[in-house]
Each structure stands twice: as structure tokens, then as C-alpha cells.
Amino acid sequence: MTRVWWRTTLAITVSILSLFPNIADAFDGGGSQPKQQPTLCDELILPAGYPCSEYVIQTKDGFLLGLQRVSSSARIEYAGERGSPVLLLHGLFMAGDAWFLNQPEQSLGFILADRGFDVWVGNVRGTRWSHGHISYSEKNKHFWDWSWQELALYDLGEMINYINLVTNSKLFVVGHSQGTIISFAAFTQPEIVDKVEAAALLSPISYLDHVSAPLVLRMVKMQIDEMILTMGVHQLNFKSDWGASLLVSLCDTRLSCSDMLSSITGKNCCFNESRVPFYLEQEPHPSSSKNLHHLFQMIRQGTFSKYDYGKLKNLKEYGTFKPPKFDLSRIPKSLPLWMAYGGNDALADISDFQHTLKELRSTPEVVYLENYGHVDFILSLQAKQDLYDPMISFFKSLGKFSSI
Ligand SMILES: *[C@@H]1O[C@H](CO)[C@@H](O)[C@H](O)[C@H]1NC(C)=O
């Protein structure tokens, strides 16, 4: 066992090092000019017949984020004004497209629009639908100097602020995976949570110390996060040559590549295999190596805290040797929460989820789906019946929908 382990580690390390000359390839695109790329509205939403508009907002630390606003397709007539705003927050290595990847009658973004919601689609910094930074290009290492902590406090904070301003209304938030991590962290901040009406969290994550995904545990044990940071790789882009080779080298050894998705997310019950080539046109989106390192810190240390720089730098950044915790009990008891978790989810483990529940002051409405893996929450062919209909009933039960 140990010998196999070391041989595997060695093989992977060698193959990573042999990729070193190609690392510059990871920094594709970018530059200081704004990208003239198709937008999310153009690619997925308008072609499906849904009105869609693009917005760009700027975070306190200078990132330019893309936001899309989607309303009901012409097929469904609505008298009167727009319904309540709802913000969709994607997971790690995904972006706003995540909510529009299946048929319109199967995908949450389209379903919410057809049910009369004013749908806003978030895209965090670094994803292909965000628009860079006011002074750094994507080639600059400072562009990638952030983790989910900044996604929570700056990106999500700004999105909520902006939507609240435009609509003059509190909003619903729907998150998946990393989108729930940043929601939990942001909701501990009174100035952010005050503008939130309620939240629905799919595969909710705050603690990560019971992750069971074999490929993730292997990367944690091999310290891939520290290795790539030491090598000076700041952007994590699996669509680049070296990123793709890294994945192949990981699954080459003991895991079969065809099972790669399961070994990261757990077994997904209701996944449309024949749609994978279409999904891969969009996914995965880039993230930062620092973000991966922060997530791995949570797995290693069992904490839900700010980024750990090591004792001395923590002292400088935070005034304490240990990074401050995000205290879930600071989320107001009055914030209505709806959560759904899965029995086969290898990332949002059941015991970690119980830990989250224990620390919250409120008692959320909870849906448990025994056969759901991590990706089923956005891509399951049965998600509408299993999840989205009950979620929408929850939102509508909150009394803002008397006219619909
Ligand atoms: C699965 O994906 C294929 C390819 O995109 C599509 O033609 C088919 O309709 C999908 N199946 C279901 C049940 O949605």
C-alpha cells in the first residue's frame, strides 16, 4: 500500500514537473483590453428564447464581475411587474452558465424565470464571464491573489448590494457548493445579510473535514495546493494544456478517468452522460491556486475560518496567530433558510452538514436526497421535481407573492 502510494506520488510529481515549461500556457487570454468574447446571454440564454441583459459591477478591490438578468420567455405571459429578485451563485470551477446547462424545463435559471422571478446570475472573479480587473491583467499574479474569503466579502457583497439598489428590494439567494460557502460567510456580516430575504442552499458547505472524495483526498495528501503555489502557478485552469495533463496524470494511476467525476463529486444518480461534451464546452472555469489552498486548509484543519497565512503573517493580517473564524451563529435567526443535501455527495458530507446545522441559530427547512451526488443538485434530470419545485414553494410561502 505504502509502496504503491509513493510510486504514485512520484509518478505524479514527475509528470507535474515535466509540465513546468508549459505553465505559461495557463495564462491564456487576458491582457489589459476588455475581452471581446461572447457573453453568457449570447451563448446560452438568448438562444433559448429568454430575454437577458448583461451588467458589469466593480468590487471594492477592483474586480469587474459580469452579472446577467433573465426574465420569463415569450412563451409565458405575465401581467404586471417583475417578481422578486433571486441571485444564483455557482460552485467552484463553474460560473453562471451552471444554471442553464440542461433543457429550459430542467434548468433552475430558466425555471425561476418562467415562474415569474427576476433572475440575476452571479459570476465570481476569474471565471470566463467576469471581466477582469481595473489595473491587473490575468497574467499578473496579483490578479489571482484571493480565495473564497474575497468571493464572500467582496464579490457576493457587491452583487447583493447592486441588485438591492437596482430592484429596490431584498433578494433571494440560491447557492450551490462554493456558492454556499461564500453565502454562509457573507451572511455573518450584518450589512450584507440585511438585504437578503431568504436563501436556498444546495450541497451546503461550511465545514469540509469529512470530505470523502478519493481524488480530492489524494490531492490534499500530496499537497498539490502547496506544490503549485511553490511552483509559481497562481491561476488554476483545467482547460489549459498543463491543467488538463494534471488531471489525466491523477486519474492515470489508480483511478480510471471515466470515473473521474464520481471520484471528485460522489456518484451522481441522474446525470445525462450523453450531454458531457456540451457541459465541457462551458466547464471547468478557472479559479485561483490560493482558493484551492484555502479549501484544502479547511479539509486539513476542520475549520471555517479566514485564509491561514501562517502564524506571523496572520498576526500582521488579522492581529492574531490563528485566522478568525466565520461564526455561523452570527447569521440572524430571522433569515429563512432552505437546504438540500445528498446521500452520495462526497464533498458536502452528511456529518459536515450536521455540524453546520448545529452551529446555526435557526432551524432551516431541509430536504435529503439519498441518491444525489454533488453535481446532481444542478444537473440532475429530476432536479425540478426533487428540488426546484419545493424550493420555489418555499420562496413563495414567504408571502411576497400574493399577486402570482
Ligand atoms: C441528454 O442529452 C442529450 C444530448 O444533449 C439530449 O439530446 C437529451 O435530450 C438529454 N436527455 C434528457 C432526458 O434530457
PDBQT file of the ligand as one rigid body, heavy atoms in Angstrom, charges set to zero:
ROOT
HETATM    1  C1  LIG A 501     -29.421  14.111 -22.688  1.00  0.00    +0.000 C 
HETATM    2  O1  LIG A 501     -28.517  14.832 -23.507  1.00  0.00    +0.000 OA
HETATM    3  C2  LIG A 501     -28.745  14.671 -24.906  1.00  0.00    +0.000 C 
HETATM    4  C3  LIG A 501     -27.597  15.378 -25.609  1.00  0.00    +0.000 C 
HETATM    5  O2  LIG A 501     -27.570  16.740 -25.339  1.00  0.00    +0.000 OA
HETATM    6  C4  LIG A 501     -30.115  15.236 -25.266  1.00  0.00    +0.000 C 
HETATM    7  O3  LIG A 501     -30.347  15.080 -26.645  1.00  0.00    +0.000 OA
HETATM    8  C5  LIG A 501     -31.172  14.506 -24.449  1.00  0.00    +0.000 C 
HETATM    9  O4  LIG A 501     -32.431  15.099 -24.679  1.00  0.00    +0.000 OA
HETATM   10  C6  LIG A 501     -30.855  14.571 -22.962  1.00  0.00    +0.000 C 
HETATM   11  N1  LIG A 501     -31.784  13.727 -22.210  1.00  0.00    +0.000 N 
HETATM   12  C7  LIG A 501     -32.736  14.210 -21.418  1.00  0.00    +0.000 C 
HETATM   13  C8  LIG A 501     -33.621  13.199 -20.762  1.00  0.00    +0.000 C 
HETATM   14  O5  LIG A 501     -32.871  15.392 -21.202  1.00  0.00    +0.000 OA
ENDROOT
TORSDOF 0
